[in-house]
């Protein structure tokens, strides 16, 4: 029976526990998906522009006319870049303090992305439905292509928010799993 067993001793410190590997795989997968979603959201918002003629007068709609949409686009680019940079650190973090800083990073980035989504959603709701109390008329009936692109961009970003929330939870679990 001795011949069947492996003669080379395994170093227990060289192999990671199965739970830690699963956490790392989940983090890498979610960070990759967040990068894709935020990149798609920023590309859609930065290319959203439409010109239409209403009563013989040409009108333009562009993301750059609304500060909330500008913040939304810039925030998605920033989240994409920061997530890309943090993707590499996931492999090398082994100290509990480093995992804590990754958790804080994820929490701050999640907050910025949620703020951008909330602002864009509020402006988009006014654009779609108007506001009768302020005499703001809805514009999406005249700028359907623009509104559809903005709504799709915001949907991608909300998907990234959900994934970043899961990443924040995983980062917290990774802190708990590490010995001091």
C-alpha positions as CSV (number, residue, x, y, z in Angstrom):
1,X,0.0,0.0,0.0
2,X,2.9,2.3,0.6
3,X,3.7,2.4,-3.1
4,X,0.2,3.7,-4.0
5,X,0.5,6.8,-1.8
6,X,2.5,9.8,-3.0
7,X,6.1,9.9,-1.7
8,X,6.4,13.7,-2.0
9,X,5.2,15.5,1.1
10,X,2.8,18.3,0.5
11,X,3.4,21.7,2.1
12,X,0.2,22.7,3.8
13,X,1.1,26.4,3.5
14,X,1.4,26.2,-0.3
15,X,-2.2,25.2,-0.9
16,X,-5.0,27.5,0.0
17,X,-8.1,26.1,1.7
18,X,-11.0,25.3,-0.5
19,X,-13.2,28.0,0.9
20,X,-10.6,30.7,0.2
21,X,-10.2,29.5,-3.4
22,X,-13.9,29.7,-3.9
23,X,-14.0,33.2,-2.5
24,X,-11.1,34.2,-4.8
25,X,-12.8,32.7,-7.9
26,X,-16.0,34.5,-7.0
27,X,-14.2,37.8,-6.5
28,X,-12.4,37.5,-9.8
29,X,-15.6,36.6,-11.6
30,X,-17.6,39.4,-10.1
31,X,-14.9,42.0,-10.6
32,X,-14.7,41.0,-14.3
33,X,-18.4,41.3,-14.7
34,X,-18.4,44.7,-13.0
35,X,-15.7,45.8,-15.4
36,X,-17.8,44.7,-18.4
37,X,-21.0,46.3,-17.0
38,X,-19.5,49.7,-16.1
39,X,-17.6,49.8,-19.4
40,X,-20.8,49.2,-21.3
41,X,-22.7,51.8,-19.1
42,X,-20.1,54.4,-19.7
43,X,-19.9,53.7,-23.5
44,X,-23.6,54.0,-23.8
45,X,-24.0,57.2,-21.8
46,X,-21.0,58.9,-23.5
47,X,-22.5,58.1,-27.0
48,X,-26.1,59.1,-26.2
49,X,-27.1,62.1,-28.3
50,X,-30.1,62.7,-30.4
51,X,-31.4,65.7,-32.4
52,X,-35.1,66.0,-33.2
53,X,-37.3,68.6,-34.8
54,X,-40.3,69.7,-32.7
55,X,-42.7,72.2,-34.4
56,X,-40.0,73.0,-37.0
57,X,-37.3,73.8,-34.4
58,X,-34.3,71.4,-34.0
59,X,-33.6,70.3,-30.4
60,X,-30.6,68.3,-29.1
61,X,-30.4,65.9,-26.2
62,X,-27.0,64.9,-24.9
63,X,-25.6,63.4,-21.8
64,X,-23.3,66.5,-21.5
65,X,-26.3,68.8,-21.0
66,X,-27.1,67.2,-17.6
67,X,-24.5,67.3,-14.8
68,X,-26.0,64.1,-13.2
69,X,-25.4,62.2,-16.5
70,X,-21.8,63.6,-16.6
71,X,-21.2,62.4,-13.1
72,X,-22.8,59.1,-14.0
73,X,-20.4,58.6,-17.0
74,X,-17.3,59.6,-15.1
75,X,-18.2,57.5,-12.0
76,X,-18.7,54.4,-14.2
77,X,-15.3,55.0,-15.9
78,X,-13.7,55.4,-12.4
79,X,-15.3,52.3,-11.1
80,X,-14.2,50.3,-14.1
81,X,-10.6,51.5,-13.7
82,X,-10.5,50.9,-9.9
83,X,-12.1,47.5,-10.3
84,X,-9.5,46.6,-13.0
85,X,-6.7,47.7,-10.6
86,X,-8.2,45.8,-7.7
87,X,-8.6,42.7,-9.8
88,X,-4.8,42.2,-9.6
89,X,-4.6,42.7,-5.9
90,X,-7.1,39.9,-5.2
91,X,-4.4,37.3,-6.1
92,X,-1.8,38.7,-3.8
93,X,-3.6,39.6,-0.7
94,X,-2.9,37.3,2.1
95,X,-2.7,39.6,5.2
96,X,-5.9,40.5,7.1
97,X,-5.1,44.2,7.0
98,X,-4.7,44.2,3.2
99,X,-8.1,42.4,2.9
100,X,-9.6,45.1,5.2
101,X,-8.3,47.8,2.8
102,X,-9.8,46.0,-0.1
103,X,-13.1,45.8,1.8
104,X,-13.0,49.6,2.4
105,X,-12.2,50.1,-1.3
106,X,-15.2,48.0,-2.3
107,X,-17.4,49.9,0.1
108,X,-16.4,53.3,-1.2
109,X,-16.6,52.3,-4.8
110,X,-20.1,50.8,-4.2
111,X,-21.2,54.1,-2.6
112,X,-19.9,56.2,-5.5
113,X,-21.6,53.9,-8.1
114,X,-24.9,54.0,-6.1
115,X,-24.8,57.8,-5.9
116,X,-24.3,58.0,-9.7
117,X,-27.1,55.6,-10.4
118,X,-29.5,57.4,-8.0
119,X,-28.8,60.8,-9.6
120,X,-29.2,59.5,-13.1
121,X,-32.4,57.6,-12.2
122,X,-33.9,60.8,-10.8
123,X,-33.1,62.9,-13.8
124,X,-34.3,60.1,-16.1
125,X,-37.6,59.8,-14.3
126,X,-38.2,63.5,-14.8
127,X,-37.2,63.2,-18.5
128,X,-39.6,60.3,-18.9
129,X,-42.6,61.5,-16.9
130,X,-42.0,65.2,-16.4
131,X,-43.0,67.1,-13.3
132,X,-46.4,68.9,-13.4
133,X,-45.7,70.8,-10.2
134,X,-42.6,72.5,-11.8
135,X,-44.2,72.6,-15.3
136,X,-41.4,70.3,-16.7
137,X,-42.7,68.5,-19.7
138,X,-41.5,64.9,-20.4
139,X,-39.0,64.7,-23.3
140,X,-38.8,60.9,-23.9
141,X,-41.7,61.0,-26.3
142,X,-39.5,63.3,-28.6
143,X,-36.1,61.7,-27.7
144,X,-36.9,58.0,-27.6
145,X,-33.5,56.8,-28.8
146,X,-31.7,59.0,-26.3
147,X,-33.9,57.9,-23.4
148,X,-33.5,54.3,-24.3
149,X,-29.7,54.5,-24.4
150,X,-29.7,56.3,-21.0
151,X,-32.1,53.8,-19.5
152,X,-30.0,50.9,-20.8
153,X,-26.8,52.5,-19.4
154,X,-28.4,53.0,-16.0
155,X,-29.6,49.3,-16.0
156,X,-26.1,48.1,-16.7
157,X,-24.8,50.3,-13.9
158,X,-27.5,49.0,-11.5
159,X,-26.4,45.5,-12.3
160,X,-22.8,46.5,-11.5
161,X,-24.2,47.9,-8.1
162,X,-25.7,44.5,-7.3
163,X,-22.4,42.7,-8.2
164,X,-20.4,45.2,-6.2
165,X,-22.6,44.7,-3.2
166,X,-21.9,41.0,-3.5
167,X,-18.2,41.8,-3.8
168,X,-18.4,43.9,-0.6
169,X,-19.9,40.9,1.2
170,X,-17.2,38.6,-0.2
171,X,-14.5,41.0,0.9
172,X,-16.0,41.0,4.4
173,X,-16.0,37.2,4.4
174,X,-12.4,37.1,3.2
175,X,-11.4,39.3,6.2
176,X,-13.2,36.9,8.6
177,X,-11.6,33.8,7.0
178,X,-8.0,35.1,7.4
179,X,-6.0,34.5,10.6
180,X,-4.4,37.4,12.3
